[in-house]
């Protein structure tokens, strides 16, 4: 695919000598595509997306991100990381810095952006996630949902082409999940490539171009949301969906 932005070719990864966490992964992500990855705990979902920005190394196969092959070459890894924003389950904000300082840190240090420009960009992103009025507060003065929106804004400050979300709502109280998903739905409408590991199936139905089901380190099934939910093909997918959707 000429418009592929991420490709996995026969990617294998082990932890130690025994745990085979990714098995022969073949996956092509088109530019602007929104993919939701689901599956039981330990199925390799988070490891898969963490390989995209080299937070995890892999042992066999090939991963290419926006034309750059991910090898152990530090320059290649840095080039890729400039294109990829990541939002984690835990917000990973610096508690001793204000919201605004959390957002300007990387642009000023990594991209050597002047402070005024970094602050202007940070405020734009905080507006984008509807939390600009909290810029001068410290993370612990915010709710979990607000902190996660700050984390999303921080990732957006480096103007990534690809956003990775690793179970971004799993540490949140139920009433805060919606505010974070709403922000993600809005982002999805803006053409950014998204890879999202989540159990929020309503979000998958609303946003995904493709839903991927993983189990035991393999991609078991993938399809458009409508077909995936209404007509799952494999028994493992059916079993997973019946547990998570309760039917």
FIVO-965722 format. One record per atom (N, C-alpha, C): residue number from 1; atom name; x negated, y negated, z. Coordinates in steps of 0.1 Angstrom, whole numbers, plus 5000, padded with zeros to 4 digits. Layout:
BEGIN
ATOM  nr atom   c1   c2   c3
ATOM NUM   CA    X    Y    Z
...
***
This chain:
BEGIN
ATOM  nr atom   c1   c2   c3
ATOM   1    N 4992 5012 5000
ATOM   1   CA 5000 5000 5000
ATOM   1    C 4991 4988 5000
ATOM   2    N 4993 4979 4990
ATOM   2   CA 4985 4967 4989
ATOM   2    C 4988 4957 5000
ATOM   3    N 5001 4957 5005
ATOM   3   CA 5004 4948 5016
ATOM   3    C 5003 4954 5030
ATOM   4    N 4996 4965 5031
ATOM   4   CA 4994 4971 5044
ATOM   4    C 4985 4962 5052
ATOM   5    N 4989 4960 5065
ATOM   5   CA 4980 4952 5074
ATOM   5    C 4973 4961 5084
ATOM   6    N 4979 4973 5087
ATOM   6   CA 4973 4983 5096
ATOM   6    C 4974 4997 5089
ATOM   7    N 4963 5004 5088
ATOM   7   CA 4964 5018 5084
ATOM   7    C 4956 5027 5093
ATOM   8    N 4962 5038 5097
ATOM   8   CA 4956 5049 5104
ATOM   8    C 4955 5060 5094
ATOM   9    N 4943 5066 5093
ATOM   9   CA 4941 5077 5084
ATOM   9    C 4935 5089 5092
ATOM  10    N 4943 5099 5094
ATOM  10   CA 4938 5111 5101
ATOM  10    C 4930 5108 5114
ATOM  11    N 4936 5099 5122
ATOM  11   CA 4929 5095 5135
ATOM  11    C 4931 5105 5146
ATOM  12    N 4920 5108 5152
ATOM  12   CA 4920 5117 5164
ATOM  12    C 4913 5111 5175
ATOM  13    N 4918 5113 5187
ATOM  13   CA 4912 5107 5199
ATOM  13    C 4913 5118 5210
ATOM  14    N 4902 5119 5218
ATOM  14   CA 4902 5128 5230
ATOM  14    C 4898 5119 5242
ATOM  15    N 4904 5123 5253
ATOM  15   CA 4898 5118 5266
ATOM  15    C 4890 5129 5272
ATOM  16    N 4877 5127 5274
ATOM  16   CA 4868 5138 5278
ATOM  16    C 4868 5148 5267
ATOM  17    N 4866 5161 5271
ATOM  17   CA 4865 5172 5261
ATOM  17    C 4878 5179 5259
ATOM  18    N 4887 5176 5268
ATOM  18   CA 4899 5185 5267
ATOM  18    C 4912 5179 5263
ATOM  19    N 4914 5166 5267
ATOM  19   CA 4927 5160 5265
ATOM  19    C 4928 5153 5251
ATOM  20    N 4935 5160 5242
ATOM  20   CA 4936 5155 5228
ATOM  20    C 4948 5145 5227
ATOM  21    N 4945 5132 5228
ATOM  21   CA 4956 5123 5230
ATOM  21    C 4962 5118 5217
ATOM  22    N 4955 5117 5207
ATOM  22   CA 4960 5114 5193
ATOM  22    C 4956 5125 5184
ATOM  23    N 4966 5130 5177
ATOM  23   CA 4963 5142 5168
ATOM  23    C 4966 5138 5153
ATOM  24    N 4956 5137 5145
ATOM  24   CA 4958 5135 5131
ATOM  24    C 4969 5124 5127
ATOM  25    N 4967 5112 5133
ATOM  25   CA 4977 5101 5131
ATOM  25    C 4975 5095 5117
ATOM  26    N 4985 5096 5109
ATOM  26   CA 4986 5088 5096
ATOM  26    C 4997 5078 5098
ATOM  27    N 4994 5065 5096
ATOM  27   CA 5004 5055 5097
ATOM  27    C 5000 5043 5089
ATOM  28    N 5009 5038 5082
ATOM  28   CA 5007 5025 5074
ATOM  28    C 5017 5015 5078
ATOM  29    N 5012 5003 5083
ATOM  29   CA 5021 4993 5087
ATOM  29    C 5020 4982 5077
ATOM  30    N 5032 4978 5071
ATOM  30   CA 5032 4967 5061
ATOM  30    C 5031 4953 5068
ATOM  31    N 5026 4944 5061
ATOM  31   CA 5026 4930 5066
ATOM  31    C 5040 4925 5069
ATOM  32    N 5042 4920 5081
ATOM  32   CA 5055 4915 5085
ATOM  32    C 5065 4926 5090
ATOM  33    N 5060 4938 5090
ATOM  33   CA 5069 4949 5094
ATOM  33    C 5070 4949 5110
ATOM  34    N 5082 4953 5114
ATOM  34   CA 5084 4954 5129
ATOM  34    C 5086 4969 5132
ATOM  35    N 5077 4974 5140
ATOM  35   CA 5078 4989 5144
ATOM  35    C 5080 4990 5159
ATOM  36    N 5089 4999 5162
ATOM  36   CA 5091 5002 5176
ATOM  36    C 5086 5017 5178
ATOM  37    N 5078 5019 5188
ATOM  37   CA 5072 5033 5190
ATOM  37    C 5078 5037 5204
ATOM  38    N 5085 5049 5203
ATOM  38   CA 5090 5054 5216
ATOM  38    C 5086 5069 5217
ATOM  39    N 5089 5074 5229
ATOM  39   CA 5085 5088 5232
ATOM  39    C 5083 5090 5247
ATOM  40    N 5082 5102 5251
ATOM  40   CA 5080 5105 5265
ATOM  40    C 5066 5100 5270
ATOM  41    N 5065 5099 5284
ATOM  41   CA 5052 5095 5290
ATOM  41    C 5041 5105 5285
ATOM  42    N 5030 5099 5283
ATOM  42   CA 5018 5108 5279
ATOM  42    C 5018 5112 5265
ATOM  43    N 5027 5106 5257
ATOM  43   CA 5028 5111 5243
ATOM  43    C 5018 5104 5234
ATOM  44    N 5010 5094 5239
ATOM  44   CA 5000 5087 5231
ATOM  44    C 5004 5074 5225
ATOM  45    N 5016 5069 5229
ATOM  45   CA 5021 5056 5223
ATOM  45    C 5012 5045 5226
ATOM  46    N 5009 5043 5239
ATOM  46   CA 5001 5031 5243
ATOM  46    C 4987 5032 5237
ATOM  47    N 4982 5044 5237
ATOM  47   CA 4968 5047 5232
ATOM  47    C 4968 5043 5217
ATOM  48    N 4978 5046 5210
ATOM  48   CA 4979 5043 5196
ATOM  48    C 4978 5028 5193
ATOM  49    N 4986 5020 5200
ATOM  49   CA 4986 5006 5197
ATOM  49    C 4973 5000 5203
ATOM  50    N 4967 5005 5213
ATOM  50   CA 4955 5000 5219
ATOM  50    C 4943 5002 5210
ATOM  51    N 4944 5012 5201
ATOM  51   CA 4934 5014 5191
ATOM  51    C 4934 5003 5180
ATOM  52    N 4945 4996 5179
ATOM  52   CA 4946 4986 5168
ATOM  52    C 4936 4974 5171
ATOM  53    N 4935 4971 5184
ATOM  53   CA 4925 4960 5187
ATOM  53    C 4913 4965 5195
ATOM  54    N 4910 4978 5193
ATOM  54   CA 4898 4984 5198
ATOM  54    C 4897 4984 5213
ATOM  55    N 4908 4983 5220
ATOM  55   CA 4908 4985 5235
ATOM  55    C 4906 5000 5238
ATOM  56    N 4909 5008 5228
ATOM  56   CA 4906 5023 5229
ATOM  56    C 4898 5026 5217
ATOM  57    N 4888 5035 5219
ATOM  57   CA 4880 5040 5208
ATOM  57    C 4886 5053 5203
ATOM  58    N 4883 5056 5190
ATOM  58   CA 4888 5069 5185
ATOM  58    C 4876 5077 5180
ATOM  59    N 4877 5090 5179
ATOM  59   CA 4866 5098 5176
ATOM  59    C 4865 5102 5161
ATOM  60    N 4877 5104 5155
ATOM  60   CA 4877 5109 5141
ATOM  60    C 4888 5101 5133
ATOM  61    N 4885 5100 5120
ATOM  61   CA 4894 5093 5111
ATOM  61    C 4890 5079 5109
ATOM  62    N 4900 5070 5105
ATOM  62   CA 4897 5057 5101
ATOM  62    C 4909 5048 5104
ATOM  63    N 4906 5036 5110
ATOM  63   CA 4916 5026 5112
ATOM  63    C 4912 5013 5105
ATOM  64    N 4920 5007 5097
ATOM  64   CA 4917 4995 5091
ATOM  64    C 4928 4984 5095
ATOM  65    N 4923 4973 5099
ATOM  65   CA 4932 4962 5103
ATOM  65    C 4930 4950 5095
ATOM  66    N 4940 4946 5087
ATOM  66   CA 4939 4934 5078
ATOM  66    C 4926 4934 5070
ATOM  67    N 4923 4946 5064
ATOM  67   CA 4911 4947 5055
ATOM  67    C 4898 4950 5062
ATOM  68    N 4898 4950 5075
ATOM  68   CA 4885 4953 5082
ATOM  68    C 4886 4967 5088
ATOM  69    N 4876 4975 5085
ATOM  69   CA 4876 4989 5091
ATOM  69    C 4871 4987 5105
ATOM  70    N 4878 4994 5115
ATOM  70   CA 4874 4993 5129
ATOM  70    C 4863 5004 5131
ATOM  71    N 4851 4999 5132
ATOM  71   CA 4840 5008 5135
ATOM  71    C 4835 5004 5149
ATOM  72    N 4823 5008 5153
ATOM  72   CA 4817 5003 5165
ATOM  72    C 4809 4990 5163
ATOM  73    N 4811 4985 5151
ATOM  73   CA 4804 4972 5148
ATOM  73    C 4811 4961 5156
ATOM  74    N 4804 4954 5165
ATOM  74   CA 4810 4944 5174
ATOM  74    C 4816 4932 5165
ATOM  75    N 4809 4928 5154
ATOM  75   CA 4815 4917 5146
ATOM  75    C 4828 4921 5140
ATOM  76    N 4829 4934 5136
ATOM  76   CA 4842 4938 5130
ATOM  76    C 4853 4938 5141
ATOM  77    N 4849 4943 5153
ATOM  77   CA 4859 4943 5164
ATOM  77    C 4864 4929 5167
ATOM  78    N 4854 4920 5168
ATOM  78   CA 4858 4906 5171
ATOM  78    C 4866 4900 5161
ATOM  79    N 4863 4903 5148
ATOM  79   CA 4872 4898 5137
ATOM  79    C 4886 4903 5138
ATOM  80    N 4887 4915 5141
ATOM  80   CA 4901 4921 5143
ATOM  80    C 4908 4915 5155
ATOM  81    N 4901 4914 5166
ATOM  81   CA 4908 4909 5178
ATOM  81    C 4913 4894 5176
ATOM  82    N 4907 4887 5167
ATOM  82   CA 4912 4874 5164
ATOM  82    C 4925 4874 5157
ATOM  83    N 4928 4885 5151
ATOM  83   CA 4941 4886 5143
ATOM  83    C 4952 4892 5151
ATOM  84    N 4948 4898 5163
ATOM  84   CA 4958 4907 5170
ATOM  84    C 4960 4901 5184
ATOM  85    N 4973 4898 5187
ATOM  85   CA 4977 4894 5201
ATOM  85    C 4983 4906 5208
ATOM  86    N 4980 4907 5221
ATOM  86   CA 4985 4918 5229
ATOM  86    C 4992 4914 5241
ATOM  87    N 5004 4920 5244
ATOM  87   CA 5011 4917 5256
ATOM  87    C 5013 4931 5264
ATOM  88    N 5008 4931 5276
ATOM  88   CA 5008 4943 5284
ATOM  88    C 5020 4944 5293
ATOM  89    N 5021 4956 5299
ATOM  89   CA 5031 4959 5309
ATOM  89    C 5030 4950 5321
ATOM  90    N 5017 4949 5326
ATOM  90   CA 5015 4939 5337
ATOM  90    C 5010 4926 5330
ATOM  91    N 5013 4915 5336
ATOM  91   CA 5012 4903 5328
ATOM  91    C 4998 4898 5326
ATOM  92    N 4989 4903 5335
ATOM  92   CA 4975 4899 5334
ATOM  92    C 4972 4884 5333
ATOM  93    N 4980 4876 5340
ATOM  93   CA 4977 4862 5341
ATOM  93    C 4967 4859 5352
ATOM  94    N 4959 4849 5351
ATOM  94   CA 4950 4845 5362
ATOM  94    C 4958 4837 5372
ATOM  95    N 4959 4843 5384
ATOM  95   CA 4968 4836 5394
ATOM  95    C 4963 4823 5399
ATOM  96    N 4950 4820 5398
ATOM  96   CA 4944 4808 5403
ATOM  96    C 4944 4796 5392
ATOM  97    N 4949 4800 5380
ATOM  97   CA 4951 4789 5370
ATOM  97    C 4965 4786 5367
ATOM  98    N 4968 4774 5364
ATOM  98   CA 4982 4771 5360
ATOM  98    C 4986 4778 5347
ATOM  99    N 4999 4778 5345
ATOM  99   CA 5004 4784 5332
ATOM  99    C 4997 4778 5320
ATOM 100    N 4996 4764 5320
ATOM 100   CA 4989 4758 5309
ATOM 100    C 4974 4762 5308
ATOM 101    N 4968 4763 5319
ATOM 101   CA 4953 4767 5319
ATOM 101    C 4952 4781 5315
ATOM 102    N 4961 4790 5318
ATOM 102   CA 4961 4804 5313
ATOM 102    C 4961 4804 5298
ATOM 103    N 4969 4795 5292
ATOM 103   CA 4970 4795 5278
ATOM 103    C 4959 4788 5270
ATOM 104    N 4952 4779 5276
ATOM 104   CA 4942 4771 5269
ATOM 104    C 4928 4778 5271
ATOM 105    N 4927 4787 5280
ATOM 105   CA 4914 4793 5283
ATOM 105    C 4907 4800 5271
ATOM 106    N 4915 4809 5264
ATOM 106   CA 4909 4816 5253
ATOM 106    C 4906 4807 5241
ATOM 107    N 4916 4798 5237
ATOM 107   CA 4913 4789 5225
ATOM 107    C 4901 4780 5228
ATOM 108    N 4899 4776 5240
ATOM 108   CA 4887 4767 5243
ATOM 108    C 4874 4775 5243
ATOM 109    N 4875 4787 5250
ATOM 109   CA 4862 4795 5251
ATOM 109    C 4859 4803 5239
ATOM 110    N 4869 4809 5234
ATOM 110   CA 4867 4819 5222
ATOM 110    C 4866 4811 5209
ATOM 111    N 4875 4802 5207
ATOM 111   CA 4876 4795 5194
ATOM 111    C 4870 4781 5195
ATOM 112    N 4864 4777 5207
ATOM 112   CA 4858 4764 5209
ATOM 112    C 4867 4753 5204
ATOM 113    N 4879 4754 5208
ATOM 113   CA 4889 4743 5204
ATOM 113    C 4888 4732 5214
ATOM 114    N 4889 4720 5210
ATOM 114   CA 4889 4708 5219
ATOM 114    C 4901 4710 5229
ATOM 115    N 4899 4705 5241
ATOM 115   CA 4909 4707 5251
ATOM 115    C 4923 4701 5247
ATOM 116    N 4923 4689 5242
ATOM 116   CA 4936 4683 5238
ATOM 116    C 4944 4691 5228
ATOM 117    N 4936 4696 5218
ATOM 117   CA 4943 4705 5208
ATOM 117    C 4948 4718 5214
ATOM 118    N 4940 4724 5223
ATOM 118   CA 4944 4736 5229
ATOM 118    C 4956 4734 5237
ATOM 119    N 4957 4723 5244
ATOM 119   CA 4969 4720 5253
ATOM 119    C 4981 4718 5244
ATOM 120    N 4979 4711 5233
ATOM 120   CA 4990 4708 5224
ATOM 120    C 4996 4721 5218
ATOM 121    N 4987 4730 5214
ATOM 121   CA 4991 4743 5209
ATOM 121    C 4998 4751 5220
ATOM 122    N 4992 4751 5232
ATOM 122   CA 4998 4758 5243
ATOM 122    C 5012 4754 5246
ATOM 123    N 5014 4741 5246
ATOM 123   CA 5028 4736 5248
ATOM 123    C 5038 4740 5237
ATOM 124    N 5033 4740 5225
ATOM 124   CA 5041 4745 5213
ATOM 124    C 5046 4759 5216
ATOM 125    N 5036 4768 5221
ATOM 125   CA 5040 4782 5223
ATOM 125    C 5049 4783 5235
ATOM 126    N 5046 4775 5245
ATOM 126   CA 5055 4776 5257
ATOM 126    C 5070 4772 5253
ATOM 127    N 5071 4762 5244
ATOM 127   CA 5084 4758 5239
ATOM 127    C 5090 4770 5232
ATOM 128    N 5082 4777 5224
ATOM 128   CA 5086 4788 5216
ATOM 128    C 5092 4799 5224
ATOM 129    N 5087 4801 5236
ATOM 129   CA 5092 4811 5245
ATOM 129    C 5101 4805 5256
ATOM 130    N 5105 4792 5254
ATOM 130   CA 5115 4785 5262
ATOM 130    C 5111 4784 5277
ATOM 131    N 5098 4780 5279
ATOM 131   CA 5094 4779 5293
ATOM 131    C 5084 4767 5295
ATOM 132    N 5085 4757 5286
ATOM 132   CA 5076 4746 5286
ATOM 132    C 5076 4738 5299
ATOM 133    N 5088 4738 5306
ATOM 133   CA 5089 4730 5318
ATOM 133    C 5081 4736 5330
ATOM 134    N 5076 4749 5328
ATOM 134   CA 5069 4755 5339
ATOM 134    C 5053 4754 5337
ATOM 135    N 5049 4745 5328
ATOM 135   CA 5035 4745 5324
ATOM 135    C 5025 4742 5335
ATOM 136    N 5030 4734 5345
ATOM 136   CA 5020 4730 5356
ATOM 136    C 5021 4740 5368
ATOM 137    N 5030 4750 5367
ATOM 137   CA 5031 4759 5379
ATOM 137    C 5020 4770 5378
ATOM 138    N 5019 4777 5389
ATOM 138   CA 5010 4788 5389
ATOM 138    C 5018 4801 5387
ATOM 139    N 5012 4811 5381
ATOM 139   CA 5020 4824 5378
ATOM 139    C 5029 4829 5389
ATOM 140    N 5023 4829 5401
ATOM 140   CA 5031 4835 5412
ATOM 140    C 5043 4827 5417
ATOM 141    N 5044 4815 5411
ATOM 141   CA 5056 4807 5414
ATOM 141    C 5067 4810 5404
ATOM 142    N 5064 4819 5395
ATOM 142   CA 5074 4822 5384
ATOM 142    C 5080 4836 5387
ATOM 143    N 5092 4838 5381
ATOM 143   CA 5097 4852 5381
ATOM 143    C 5089 4861 5372
ATOM 144    N 5092 4874 5373
ATOM 144   CA 5085 4883 5364
ATOM 144    C 5088 4881 5349
ATOM 145    N 5101 4878 5347
ATOM 145   CA 5104 4875 5333
ATOM 145    C 5097 4863 5327
ATOM 146    N 5096 4852 5336
ATOM 146   CA 5089 4840 5331
ATOM 146    C 5074 4843 5329
ATOM 147    N 5069 4851 5338
ATOM 147   CA 5054 4854 5337
ATOM 147    C 5052 4862 5324
ATOM 148    N 5061 4871 5320
ATOM 148   CA 5059 4879 5308
ATOM 148    C 5060 4870 5296
ATOM 149    N 5069 4860 5297
ATOM 149   CA 5071 4850 5286
ATOM 149    C 5058 4842 5284
ATOM 150    N 5052 4838 5296
ATOM 150   CA 5039 4831 5295
ATOM 150    C 5029 4840 5289
ATOM 151    N 5029 4853 5292
ATOM 151   CA 5019 4862 5286
ATOM 151    C 5021 4863 5271
ATOM 152    N 5033 4863 5266
ATOM 152   CA 5036 4863 5252
ATOM 152    C 5031 4850 5245
ATOM 153    N 5034 4838 5252
ATOM 153   CA 5029 4826 5247
ATOM 153    C 5014 4825 5246
ATOM 154    N 5007 4831 5256
ATOM 154   CA 4993 4831 5256
ATOM 154    C 4987 4839 5244
ATOM 155    N 4994 4850 5241
ATOM 155   CA 4989 4858 5230
ATOM 155    C 4991 4850 5217
ATOM 156    N 5002 4843 5216
ATOM 156   CA 5005 4835 5204
ATOM 156    C 4996 4823 5202
ATOM 157    N 4989 4819 5213
ATOM 157   CA 4980 4807 5212
ATOM 157    C 4969 4809 5202
ATOM 158    N 4965 4822 5200
ATOM 158   CA 4954 4825 5191
ATOM 158    C 4959 4828 5177
ATOM 159    N 4972 4824 5174
ATOM 159   CA 4979 4825 5161
ATOM 159    C 4975 4839 5154
ATOM 160    N 4979 4850 5161
ATOM 160   CA 4976 4863 5156
ATOM 160    C 4985 4866 5144
ATOM 161    N 4981 4875 5135
ATOM 161   CA 4989 4880 5124
ATOM 161    C 4997 4892 5129
ATOM 162    N 4992 4899 5140
ATOM 162   CA 4998 4911 5145
ATOM 162    C 5000 4909 5160
ATOM 163    N 5012 4913 5165
ATOM 163   CA 5015 4913 5179
ATOM 163    C 5017 4927 5184
ATOM 164    N 5010 4931 5194
ATOM 164   CA 5011 4944 5200
ATOM 164    C 5018 4942 5214
ATOM 165    N 5029 4950 5216
ATOM 165   CA 5036 4949 5229
ATOM 165    C 5035 4963 5235
ATOM 166    N 5029 4964 5247
ATOM 166   CA 5028 4977 5254
ATOM 166    C 5038 4978 5266
ATOM 167    N 5050 4983 5263
ATOM 167   CA 5061 4984 5273
ATOM 167    C 5062 4971 5281
ATOM 168    N 5065 4960 5273
ATOM 168   CA 5065 4946 5279
ATOM 168    C 5075 4944 5290
ATOM 169    N 5086 4952 5290
ATOM 169   CA 5097 4950 5300
ATOM 169    C 5097 4960 5311
ATOM 170    N 5088 4970 5311
ATOM 170   CA 5089 4981 5321
ATOM 170    C 5086 4977 5335
ATOM 171    N 5079 4966 5337
ATOM 171   CA 5076 4961 5351
ATOM 171    C 5087 4951 5356
ATOM 172    N 5097 4948 5348
ATOM 172   CA 5106 4938 5351
ATOM 172    C 5119 4943 5357
ATOM 173    N 5125 4934 5365
ATOM 173   CA 5139 4937 5370
ATOM 173    C 5149 4936 5359
ATOM 174    N 5160 4944 5360
ATOM 174   CA 5169 4945 5348
ATOM 174    C 5174 4931 5343
ATOM 175    N 5176 4922 5352
ATOM 175   CA 5182 4909 5348
ATOM 175    C 5172 4901 5340
ATOM 176    N 5159 4904 5342
ATOM 176   CA 5148 4897 5335
ATOM 176    C 5145 4903 5321
ATOM 177    N 5149 4915 5319
ATOM 177   CA 5145 4922 5307
ATOM 177    C 5151 4914 5295
ATOM 178    N 5163 4910 5296
ATOM 178   CA 5170 4904 5285
ATOM 178    C 5162 4891 5280
ATOM 179    N 5158 4883 5290
ATOM 179   CA 5151 4870 5286
ATOM 179    C 5139 4873 5278
ATOM 180    N 5131 4884 5282
ATOM 180   CA 5119 4887 5274
ATOM 180    C 5123 4893 5261
ATOM 181    N 5132 4902 5260
ATOM 181   CA 5136 4907 5247
ATOM 181    C 5142 4897 5238
ATOM 182    N 5149 4887 5243
ATOM 182   CA 5154 4876 5235
ATOM 182    C 5143 4868 5228
ATOM 183    N 5132 4866 5236
ATOM 183   CA 5121 4859 5230
ATOM 183    C 5114 4867 5219
ATOM 184    N 5114 4881 5222
ATOM 184   CA 5107 4890 5212
ATOM 184    C 5116 4891 5199
ATOM 185    N 5129 4890 5201
ATOM 185   CA 5138 4891 5189
ATOM 185    C 5136 4878 5181
ATOM 186    N 5135 4867 5188
ATOM 186   CA 5132 4854 5180
ATOM 186    C 5119 4855 5173
ATOM 187    N 5109 4860 5179
ATOM 187   CA 5096 4861 5172
ATOM 187    C 5097 4870 5160
ATOM 188    N 5104 4881 5162
ATOM 188   CA 5106 4891 5151
ATOM 188    C 5112 4885 5139
ATOM 189    N 5120 4874 5141
ATOM 189   CA 5126 4867 5130
ATOM 189    C 5116 4858 5123
ATOM 190    N 5104 4856 5128
ATOM 190   CA 5095 4847 5122
ATOM 190    C 5084 4853 5114
ATOM 191    N 5086 4866 5110
ATOM 191   CA 5077 4872 5101
ATOM 191    C 5064 4877 5106
ATOM 192    N 5062 4877 5119
ATOM 192   CA 5049 4883 5125
ATOM 192    C 5050 4898 5125
ATOM 193    N 5039 4905 5122
ATOM 193   CA 5039 4919 5123
ATOM 193    C 5039 4923 5137
ATOM 194    N 5048 4933 5141
ATOM 194   CA 5050 4937 5155
ATOM 194    C 5049 4952 5156
ATOM 195    N 5041 4956 5166
ATOM 195   CA 5041 4970 5170
ATOM 195    C 5044 4970 5185
ATOM 196    N 5056 4976 5188
ATOM 196   CA 5061 4975 5202
ATOM 196    C 5064 4989 5207
ATOM 197    N 5057 4992 5218
ATOM 197   CA 5060 5004 5226
ATOM 197    C 5070 5001 5236
ATOM 198    N 5082 5007 5235
ATOM 198   CA 5093 5003 5245
ATOM 198    C 5103 5014 5245
ATOM 199    N 5111 5014 5257
ATOM 199   CA 5122 5023 5258
ATOM 199    C 5135 5016 5256
ATOM 200    N 5134 5003 5252
ATOM 200   CA 5146 4995 5251
ATOM 200    C 5152 4997 5237
ATOM 201    N 5161 5007 5236
ATOM 201   CA 5166 5012 5223
ATOM 201    C 5175 5001 5217
ATOM 202    N 5182 4993 5225
ATOM 202   CA 5190 4982 5219
ATOM 202    C 5181 4973 5211
ATOM 203    N 5169 4970 5217
ATOM 203   CA 5160 4961 5210
ATOM 203    C 5155 4968 5197
ATOM 204    N 5153 4981 5198
ATOM 204   CA 5148 4988 5186
ATOM 204    C 5159 4987 5175
ATOM 205    N 5172 4989 5178
ATOM 205   CA 5182 4988 5169
ATOM 205    C 5183 4974 5163
ATOM 206    N 5181 4964 5171
ATOM 206   CA 5183 4950 5167
ATOM 206    C 5171 4945 5158
ATOM 207    N 5159 4950 5161
ATOM 207   CA 5148 4943 5155
ATOM 207    C 5139 4952 5146
ATOM 208    N 5138 4965 5149
ATOM 208   CA 5129 4973 5142
ATOM 208    C 5132 4975 5127
ATOM 209    N 5122 4975 5119
ATOM 209   CA 5123 4980 5105
ATOM 209    C 5122 4995 5105
ATOM 210    N 5114 5000 5115
ATOM 210   CA 5112 5014 5115
ATOM 210    C 5110 5018 5130
ATOM 211    N 5115 5029 5134
ATOM 211   CA 5113 5035 5147
ATOM 211    C 5105 5047 5146
ATOM 212    N 5094 5048 5154
ATOM 212   CA 5085 5060 5154
ATOM 212    C 5087 5067 5167
ATOM 213    N 5088 5080 5166
ATOM 213   CA 5089 5088 5178
ATOM 213    C 5076 5097 5179
ATOM 214    N 5070 5095 5191
ATOM 214   CA 5057 5103 5193
ATOM 214    C 5059 5113 5204
ATOM 215    N 5053 5124 5203
ATOM 215   CA 5053 5134 5214
ATOM 215    C 5040 5142 5213
ATOM 216    N 5033 5144 5224
ATOM 216   CA 5021 5152 5225
ATOM 216    C 5010 5148 5214
ATOM 217    N 5009 5134 5213
ATOM 217   CA 4998 5129 5205
ATOM 217    C 5001 5129 5190
ATOM 218    N 5013 5132 5186
ATOM 218   CA 5017 5133 5172
ATOM 218    C 5029 5124 5169
ATOM 219    N 5029 5119 5156
ATOM 219   CA 5041 5112 5152
ATOM 219    C 5051 5123 5147
ATOM 220    N 5061 5125 5155
ATOM 220   CA 5071 5136 5152
ATOM 220    C 5081 5132 5141
ATOM 221    N 5085 5119 5142
ATOM 221   CA 5096 5115 5133
ATOM 221    C 5095 5100 5132
ATOM 222    N 5099 5095 5120
ATOM 222   CA 5100 5080 5118
ATOM 222    C 5110 5077 5108
ATOM 223    N 5118 5067 5110
ATOM 223   CA 5129 5063 5101
ATOM 223    C 5134 5049 5104
ATOM 224    N 5142 5044 5095
ATOM 224   CA 5149 5032 5098
ATOM 224    C 5158 5034 5110
ATOM 225    N 5160 5024 5119
ATOM 225   CA 5167 5025 5131
ATOM 225    C 5181 5033 5130
ATOM 226    N 5188 5028 5120
ATOM 226   CA 5202 5034 5118
ATOM 226    C 5201 5049 5116
ATOM 227    N 5192 5054 5107
ATOM 227   CA 5191 5068 5105
ATOM 227    C 5184 5075 5117
ATOM 228    N 5175 5068 5123
ATOM 228   CA 5168 5074 5135
ATOM 228    C 5178 5077 5146
ATOM 229    N 5186 5068 5149
ATOM 229   CA 5195 5070 5161
ATOM 229    C 5207 5078 5157
ATOM 230    N 5213 5076 5145
ATOM 230   CA 5225 5083 5141
ATOM 230    C 5222 5098 5137
ATOM 231    N 5210 5100 5132
ATOM 231   CA 5208 5113 5125
ATOM 231    C 5194 5118 5128
ATOM 232    N 5190 5119 5140
ATOM 232   CA 5176 5124 5143
ATOM 232    C 5174 5138 5137
ATOM 233    N 5162 5140 5132
ATOM 233   CA 5159 5153 5124
ATOM 233    C 5153 5164 5133
ATOM 234    N 5144 5160 5142
ATOM 234   CA 5137 5170 5150
ATOM 234    C 5144 5173 5163
ATOM 235    N 5143 5185 5168
ATOM 235   CA 5149 5188 5181
ATOM 235    C 5143 5180 5193
ATOM 236    N 5130 5177 5191
ATOM 236   CA 5123 5169 5202
ATOM 236    C 5128 5155 5202
ATOM 237    N 5131 5149 5190
ATOM 237   CA 5137 5136 5190
ATOM 237    C 5151 5136 5196
ATOM 238    N 5159 5146 5192
ATOM 238   CA 5173 5147 5197
ATOM 238    C 5173 5148 5212
ATOM 239    N 5164 5156 5218
ATOM 239   CA 5162 5158 5232
ATOM 239    C 5159 5145 5239
ATOM 240    N 5149 5138 5233
ATOM 240   CA 5144 5125 5239
ATOM 240    C 5156 5115 5239
ATOM 241    N 5163 5114 5228
ATOM 241   CA 5174 5104 5227
ATOM 241    C 5185 5107 5236
ATOM 242    N 5188 5120 5238
ATOM 242   CA 5199 5124 5246
ATOM 242    C 5196 5120 5261
ATOM 243    N 5183 5121 5265
ATOM 243   CA 5179 5117 5278
ATOM 243    C 5180 5102 5280
ATOM 244    N 5175 5095 5270
ATOM 244   CA 5173 5080 5272
ATOM 244    C 5186 5073 5269
ATOM 245    N 5195 5078 5260
ATOM 245   CA 5207 5072 5257
ATOM 245    C 5219 5078 5264
ATOM 246    N 5216 5089 5271
ATOM 246   CA 5227 5096 5279
ATOM 246    C 5238 5102 5271
ATOM 247    N 5235 5106 5258
ATOM 247   CA 5245 5114 5251
ATOM 247    C 5238 5123 5241
***
